[in-house]
Amino acid sequence: MVMDALAVWIGPYVAAAAWVFDHIAGTQEASAQRLLALALLVWSVYLLHRWRRLRAAKRFGSGDSRRDWLAQHPRALAWISLAVTVAAVAALANVSWQAIALAPMGFAAAWLYAGPRLVRRRRVRETLLLKDVAVGAALAVVCAACLLLQPTLYTTSQTVVYWAARWSFWLGFMFVALIACADAIVCDIEDAAFDAKEGAQTPVVVWGRRKASVVSICLAVLAGLVPVGAALLGSQPMRQALWWAVVIPASSAGVALLNAHRPRRLIELRLVILVAVAALF
């Protein structure tokens, strides 16, 4: 329960997504220090978001053991968030000094996500589909930016121009955006009751679990086809691309069919396990 409350599994999920991004882009250089920096950065932003949401949980009554634990231990959450943030900044500095800029950018994005009412007097996180699209796009941007800011033989501007001209780079971006958006819809399932109380229009609240799952599976199918395009461009082996084309939508459909009450952990560990298997061949 504590592991779920602190969203521990989001770190390995982000590292796995970044690993796939690198292989689709054709870098084949998924360095451990860069994956660690990405994992810590996204985890720190997510913990900050949960800390900011404590007031809403107390106001509406969560009825959720995860939120109840966080509400009972706000000081522990604050200290853990601070420690992970410091570790994230240190890890980003180890990648490059320019990469440190990703930390304030991440926190600004979290504020825009849950702060001001930007769309029809609704926050981004309360707006139908925009919430999930924002999550997918933000994760893709972070993975891309961390790749562009790593030390190379070229200047930063030359590196950006080099990667911007490669279709495989944008295919990697598209894969992360699609799979993160699809998985965000699934993760909304266990928050549906609280989101409905708060007035958030998530796909699960508006369309119901079954239709939302269908949308998620369709996005997963599209994500699975992206590596095939990368293989046709020669940035990765076709055998590995076909693996992703099959297992990504199949695993998403499997989680949906399980009808689990808490699918978040399943959907996050799913990608980590698939990457571990893919790394073997």
C-alpha positions in Angstrom: 0.0 0.0 0.0 2.8 2.4 0.9 4.6 1.6 -2.4 1.5 2.4 -4.3 0.8 5.6 -2.3 4.3 6.8 -3.1 4.0 5.8 -6.7 7.3 3.9 -6.6 6.7 2.0 -9.8 6.5 5.1 -11.9 10.3 5.4 -11.9 11.0 2.0 -13.5 8.1 2.7 -15.9 9.7 5.9 -17.1 13.1 4.3 -17.5 11.5 1.5 -19.6 9.7 4.0 -21.8 13.0 6.0 -22.3 14.8 2.7 -23.2 12.3 2.0 -25.9 12.5 5.6 -27.1 16.3 5.3 -27.5 16.1 2.1 -29.4 13.4 3.3 -31.8 15.4 6.5 -32.4 18.4 4.4 -33.2 20.8 5.7 -30.5 21.4 2.3 -28.9 22.9 4.3 -26.0 20.4 4.0 -23.2 22.9 4.9 -20.5 22.0 3.9 -17.0 22.7 7.4 -15.6 20.3 9.0 -18.1 17.5 6.5 -17.4 18.0 7.0 -13.6 17.8 10.8 -14.0 14.6 10.5 -16.0 13.1 8.1 -13.5 13.9 10.3 -10.5 12.8 13.5 -12.3 9.3 12.2 -13.2 8.9 10.5 -9.8 9.8 13.8 -8.0 7.3 15.7 -10.1 4.6 13.1 -9.4 5.2 13.2 -5.7 4.9 17.0 -5.7 1.6 16.7 -7.5 0.3 14.2 -4.9 1.5 16.5 -2.1 -0.5 19.4 -3.7 -3.5 17.2 -4.0 -3.7 16.4 -0.3 -6.1 19.3 0.4 -8.6 18.0 -2.3 -8.4 14.5 -0.8 -9.3 15.8 2.6 -12.1 18.0 1.2 -13.8 15.4 -0.9 -13.0 12.3 1.2 -10.9 9.9 -0.8 -12.2 6.5 0.3 -8.8 5.2 -1.0 -6.2 3.6 1.2 -3.4 5.3 -0.8 -4.7 8.8 -0.4 -5.7 8.1 3.2 -2.1 7.1 4.0 -0.7 10.2 2.3 -3.3 12.4 4.2 -2.1 10.8 7.5 1.6 11.3 6.7 1.8 14.7 4.9 5.2 15.6 6.5 6.7 12.2 5.4 5.4 12.8 1.9 7.0 16.3 1.9 10.4 15.0 3.0 10.4 12.1 0.6 9.4 14.5 -2.2 12.3 16.8 -1.3 14.8 13.9 -1.1 13.8 12.6 -4.5 13.9 16.1 -6.0 17.5 16.6 -4.7 18.5 13.1 -6.1 16.8 14.0 -9.4 18.8 17.3 -9.8 22.0 15.5 -8.9 21.3 12.7 -11.4 20.5 15.3 -14.1 23.7 17.2 -13.4 25.5 13.9 -13.9 24.0 13.8 -17.4 24.9 17.4 -18.3 24.6 20.8 -16.7 22.0 21.8 -19.2 19.8 18.9 -18.2 19.3 20.5 -14.8 16.9 22.8 -16.5 14.5 19.9 -16.9 13.7 20.0 -13.2 12.1 23.4 -13.0 10.4 22.7 -16.3 8.9 19.6 -14.9 7.6 21.4 -11.8 6.1 24.1 -14.0 4.4 21.5 -16.1 2.9 19.9 -13.0 1.6 23.3 -11.9 -0.1 23.9 -15.3 -1.5 20.4 -15.2 -3.3 20.8 -11.8 -3.2 24.5 -11.1 -4.9 27.2 -13.2 -8.3 26.7 -15.0 -7.2 27.0 -18.6 -9.9 25.2 -20.6 -13.5 26.2 -20.1 -12.9 26.9 -16.4 -11.4 23.5 -16.0 -7.9 22.5 -15.1 -5.9 20.4 -17.6 -6.3 17.3 -15.3 -10.1 17.8 -15.2 -10.6 18.0 -19.0 -11.7 15.0 -21.1 -8.7 13.4 -22.9 -6.6 16.5 -22.5 -5.3 15.2 -19.2 -4.1 11.9 -20.7 -2.7 13.6 -23.9 -0.8 16.0 -21.6 0.7 13.1 -19.6 1.8 11.3 -22.8 3.2 14.5 -24.4 5.0 15.6 -21.3 6.8 12.2 -20.8 7.8 12.2 -24.5 9.2 15.7 -24.3 11.2 14.8 -21.2 12.7 11.7 -22.8 13.5 13.6 -26.0 15.0 16.6 -24.1 17.2 14.4 -21.9 18.5 12.6 -25.0 19.3 16.0 -26.8 21.1 17.4 -23.7 23.4 14.5 -23.1 27.1 15.2 -23.8 28.2 14.5 -27.4 31.0 15.4 -29.8 28.8 18.2 -31.1 27.4 21.4 -29.7 23.8 21.3 -28.3 22.5 23.2 -31.3 24.2 20.8 -33.7 22.8 17.8 -31.8 19.3 19.2 -31.9 19.5 19.8 -35.7 20.9 16.2 -36.2 18.1 14.5 -34.3 15.3 16.8 -35.7 16.2 15.6 -39.2 15.8 11.9 -38.2 12.4 10.3 -38.6 13.3 7.6 -36.2 13.7 10.3 -33.4 10.1 11.5 -34.0 8.9 7.9 -34.1 10.4 7.3 -30.7 8.7 10.5 -29.5 5.4 9.2 -30.9 5.7 5.8 -29.3 6.3 7.3 -25.8 3.4 9.8 -26.2 1.0 7.1 -27.4 1.8 4.4 -24.8 1.9 6.9 -21.9 -1.5 8.3 -23.0 -3.0 4.8 -23.3 -1.6 3.8 -19.9 -2.8 7.1 -18.3 -6.4 6.2 -19.3 -6.1 2.8 -17.6 -4.6 4.4 -14.5 -7.7 6.6 -14.3 -9.8 3.6 -13.5 -8.8 3.3 -9.9 -9.2 7.1 -9.4 -12.7 7.2 -11.1 -14.7 7.6 -7.8 -12.5 10.5 -6.6 -12.4 12.1 -10.0 -16.2 12.0 -10.2 -16.5 13.7 -6.8 -14.1 16.4 -7.9 -15.8 17.0 -11.2 -13.0 15.8 -13.4 -14.0 14.5 -16.8 -11.7 11.6 -17.4 -12.6 9.0 -20.0 -13.5 6.5 -17.3 -15.9 8.9 -15.6 -17.5 10.1 -18.9 -17.6 7.0 -21.0 -17.4 4.2 -18.4 -14.7 1.6 -17.9 -15.4 -0.5 -21.0 -15.3 2.3 -23.6 -12.3 3.9 -21.9 -10.5 0.6 -22.1 -11.3 0.3 -25.8 -9.8 3.7 -26.4 -6.7 2.8 -24.4 -6.3 -0.5 -26.4 -6.6 1.4 -29.7 -3.9 3.8 -28.7 -1.7 0.8 -27.6 -2.2 -0.7 -31.1 -1.0 2.5 -32.7 2.0 2.6 -30.3 2.9 -1.0 -31.1 3.0 -0.2 -34.8 5.4 2.7 -34.4 8.5 0.4 -33.9 7.6 -1.3 -37.2 8.0 2.0 -38.9 11.3 2.5 -37.2 12.4 -0.9 -38.4 11.5 0.0 -42.0 13.8 3.0 -41.6 16.6 0.7 -40.3 16.9 2.1 -36.8 16.1 -1.3 -35.1 15.7 -5.0 -36.1 12.4 -6.0 -37.5 12.2 -8.9 -35.1 12.2 -6.6 -32.2 9.7 -4.3 -33.9 7.3 -7.1 -34.4 7.7 -8.1 -30.8 6.5 -4.6 -29.7 3.7 -4.7 -32.3 2.3 -7.8 -30.7 3.0 -7.5 -27.0 2.1 -3.8 -26.4 -1.6 -4.1 -27.5 -1.9 -7.7 -26.2 -0.7 -6.7 -22.7 -3.0 -3.7 -22.7 -5.9 -5.8 -23.6 -4.9 -8.4 -21.0 -4.9 -5.8 -18.2 -8.3 -4.6 -19.4 -9.7 -8.1 -19.5 -8.4 -8.8 -16.0 -10.8 -6.2 -14.8 -8.5 -5.5 -11.8 -9.6 -3.0 -9.2 -6.1 -1.4 -9.2 -4.6 -1.8 -12.7 -2.0 1.0 -12.2 0.7 -1.3 -10.8 0.0 -3.9 -13.6 0.2 -1.4 -16.4 3.4 0.1 -15.0 5.2 -3.2 -14.4 4.0 -4.5 -17.7 6.3 -2.1 -19.7 9.3 -2.8 -17.4 8.9 -6.6 -17.9 8.5 -6.3 -21.7 11.7 -4.1 -21.9 13.6 -6.7 -19.8 12.5 -9.4 -22.2 13.3 -7.3 -25.3 16.8 -6.5 -24.0 17.6 -10.3 -24.3 17.4 -10.3 -28.1 
